């Protein structure tokens, strides 16, 4: 064998071994690419990994978060990939290395369960898995019916709670399902876990909520749920107010969600629905009454009164809600039979609850 042939063989062998090494890191040309790279590693529950990319993308990730300015920091991207935000990182030129990563308990439990590694769960994680499976046992029918059942079950058993005295478990599915107390992180983590156990793809969305923000901290976590042909947004936290579940923030598209939330569109799953198709993505008792002009509000209210409904939703052009004189609007509702009620709005939706008729 000639020296030249031997060199070619050695070069070929080295190339075979080098290819996996070169491809070991994910390459990020955008924040969305970075997100998908992090998502892949989080599915494997890897505690250390690197992502290479354009230097400007890496620099953008390190900026202070401001969803309103179209920027989202590294912690926010990792949260949406299932990580709690507990991590360390180093940056060298075009590579960012992440280490000491912790994951949401629900995310960890689901991934261990999917790989048959329940024996690697802690005692509390196993108890949380069993509780989530008990919920899922009652979820039957279509994916929409299962999602609605899980949503209702979580609203029934969880009480919203924040504060250091509640402990760290409130931030994940453990506190939500075992203690019955959680903040928005815990609600979203429990929803992701139960949907995943029921075969329904579900993810986190991290951003800012401004309609119901308490104090000055508007950071919020909710879910994206796969509806068969698109991703829709679902917020169990805002559906739970101590009484019957509310559905104004159940399976909504980005157009209506933008009235109450801010998020970085570069990290959203695709395809994400701009508008929800109510007949397809909501249960029969959630279907809103469509109002095309302000004068139709009285008729829609009268229909609800005839049915004796204490809660109903109107779907109508935004100008009916925001440009119609408030006194005139309430006068029309009164003509439909309403004496008093409370209401909340989300985009082109307005939900009336606790309705009292004349």
N, C-alpha and C positions, 0 to 999 in steps of 0.2 A: 504494500500500500504506500503510495507516494505521500510525501509530506503535505502536498496541496490538498489531496483528498481527505487526509486526516484532519486538517484544519477545517475543512468544510463540515465534516461530521461533528467535530467539537462545537463549531459555531451553531449548528442546527440543534444540538442537545441543549446548549446554553439558552438558545432562543425559546425552546419549549418550556424550560424552567423559568425563564424570565417573564414570559407572557402573563402568568397568573400574578406575579409580583407587580408588574406594571399596572395591571388592571385591578389590583387589590383595593385601591382607594377610589371612591366615587369622585367624579369630576363635576364641578358646579359652575355652570355658565350663568346661572341666575339663582335667586333665592329659592324659587320653586324647585330647581334641580337639587339644591342643598337640602331642602325639606325632604324630597323623595329619597335621597341618599341616607339621611338620618332615619327615616321611616323604615328603610330596609334593615338597618342595623338594630333598631329598637325591636323589630319583630324577633330578632335573635337574642335579645336582652344582652347585647354586648356592652361591657362596662368601659371599654376603651376602643376608639376607632378614629380614623382620620378621613377628612374629606378635602380634596384638592380643588382648586378653582381659580377663576380670575381674581386678581388682587382686589379689584374694585368691589366684587361681590363680598369677599371676606371683610373688607373695610366697612361696607354697608351694614353687615350683620353686627358689627361691634358698636354701631352708633346707638345713642340713647333712643329708646322706643318712643314713637309717636305715631299712632295709627292715623291720626288726623292729617299728618304730613306725608302719609304714604310710606313711613318707615316702620320696620319691625325688628326688634333686637333678637340676638341669638337665643335668649331664653324663651322668647315667645314661639319661635320656630320649633324649638325642641319640645316645648310643652305640647304643641299640636301633633308631634310625633310620638307622644306617650310618655315623655320624661317630665319629672316634677319640677325641673329647673335647678335641681341640686347637681352640680357638676363643676369641673374645672376644665380650663382649656388653655392651650398655648397656640400661638400663631407664628409661623415662619414662612415668610414670602407668600406663596400661593397655597399654603396648606394650613388647615386648622385641625388640631388634635384634641379630642374630647376624652376626658377621663373621669373616674369616680362618679359615674352616672347613676342616679336613682330613678326608678320608674314608678308611675302611678300603680297602686296595688292592683286595681282592676285590670290594668294592662298586663302586669306580670302574671296574675292568676290566669287570665285568658290564654296567654301564650304558653304557659306551662301546661295547662289543660289540653290545649290543641296538640301538644307534642307528647302527651301521656306522661308528664313529669310532675304529677301532683305530689309525689313524695318529696320534692324539692321545695314545696311551699312551707311556710311557717304555720304554726298552730292557728293563728288568727286568720291567715290567708285561706287555710283549708276550711275553717268555719264560714268565712265569707263566701267561698265557692259553693259550699253546701246550701247556704241561704239563697244565693243567686239561682242555683239549680231548682230550688223549691219554687221560686217565683216563675221560672221558665216552664216548670211542669204545668202551670195553669195557662200558659200562652199557647193557644191553638188557632188553627185556621190559616188565613193568608199572612204574609209578612206584615201587612198593614194592621191586621187584627192582633197579631202578636205584639207589634210595636205599641199599639194603643193599650194593650193589657199591661205591658211592662211599665209604660208611662203612668198609668193609673195606679199600679201597685206601688211604684216608688213615691208618688205623691201621697199615697195613703200612709206609708210607713216612715217617711222621713220628715223631720222638722228642721227648718232652716236655722242655722246657728253659726255665728262667727265669734271670734275672740280667742285669745290665747288660753283662757281657762278651759276651752273645749278640747284642747290637745291637738296633736298633729293628725289624728285619725279622721278628723272632720274634713280633711282635704282629700280624702280618697274613699273608695268603695267600702273599706272596712268600717269606718265610722258611720257611713250611710246605712249599711245593711245590718251591722251588729249593734250599733249604739242608737240607731234611728235618728242621728243628728249629723248634719253636714252643711258645709258652705257650697258654693256653686261648683267647686272642684269635685267635691264628693258626690253631688248629684250627677254630674257629667260622667264621672268615673264609673258609677254604678250603672248608668244607662248604657255606657259602652260595653261593660262586662255582660250585662243581661242580654243585650241585643246580640253580642258576639256568640254567647252560649246558645242562642236561639237561631243562629245561622244568618243573622241580619248584619251586614257590614255597617259599622258605626265608628266614627272618629271624633276627635276633639276639635273645637274651634276656639282659639284664644284671641281675644280682642278687648274691646271696651264697650261697656253698656252705659248709655247716657240717659235713658228715659227714667229708670228706677234706681239710679245710682244713690247709694247711701254714703254719707260723708263725702270726702274728696277722692276716694279711691274708686275708680270706675273700671278697674281690671275685671274681666269676666271670662268664664269658661262655659261653653255649651257644646252641643253635638251637631255633627252632620250625619244623616242616616241615608243609606242607599234605598231609594224608592222603586227600584226595578229598572229604571231608565235614566235616572239622574240622582244627584245628591240634593237633599233638602235639609233645612236647618230645624232643629228641635231643641227646645230649652225647657227641661224638666223643672229647673229652679223657679222659673217665672210661671210655671203652670201650677205650682204648689203654693196656696195661700191659706192653708189650714182647713179649708172646707172642701167642697167638691173640686176636682181638677179643672183648670181652665185650659182652653185649647187655642188661644190666640197665637201662641208661639209654637204650635205643633205643626211640623211639616210646612214651613213657609219658604218662599223663594227669596232671592237676594233683594228684589225690589222692595218688598214689604219689610224685610229684615233691616234694611238700611235706615228705616225710620227710628230704629231703637238700638242698633249696634254699629260698631265700627270695627273693621278687621282689615288685614292686608290681603288684597285679592290675589297676590302672587303666591299665596300658600293655600288657596282653596283647591279642593278636589275638582276634577272635571269628569263629565259635564255637571256643573252645578246649575240648578234651575233658577232662572230669573223670576219666574212666576210659578206658583203651584197650581196644578189643575185640580180643583177641589173635588170634582166627581171621582177622581182617580186616587188622590193622595189623602183624602179625609174620609172618616166613617160617615155613615148616613146621618147620624144625629149631630155631626159637626158641620154639615153643609150650610154655608152662610146664605142668607137671603140677599139676592142681588138687587141693588138700587141704581138705576141709571140717571135719575134726577132727584133733586131734593124732595119734590112733592111725593115721590114714591115711598118715602120713609114712613109716612102715616099708614099706608096700606100694608107695608111689611110688618110694622108694629102691630097692626090689627090682626094679621095672620098669627103672630106669636101669641097675642092675647087670646085668640080663639082656641089656640092649642094649650093655653095655660102654662106657657114656658116661662120659667123664672130666669132663664139665660138664653140669649140668642145673639147671633153675629150678623152684622150687615157688611156686605162687600159693595163698595161704591167708589166712583171717581174721587180723587183727593179734594177736588174743589168743593164737593158737597160737605166734607168734614171741616175744611179749613177756610172756605170762602163764604159759606152760608152764614148768615147772621145767627149767632148762638141762640138768641131768644126765639127767633123764627124756627130754628131746628127743633128746639124743645117744644115749641107750640105744635109742630107737626107730630112729634112723638106723642104728645098729649091727645091729639086728635085720634091717634091709633090706640089709645086706651091706657097709656103709661101714666102713673101718678108720680112714681119716684123710682130711681135705680142708680147704680154706680156703673161706670164704664171705663174701659181702657181702649186705646187705639194703637194700631200697628200698621203703618203704611196705608193701604186702602181698606183695611179692616177695622171695624169698631165693634167691640164685644160689650154687650149689656148684661149685667148680672144682678142678682137680688132684686129682680123686677117686681114692682108692686103695681097692680092695675087698678083702675078706677072702679 
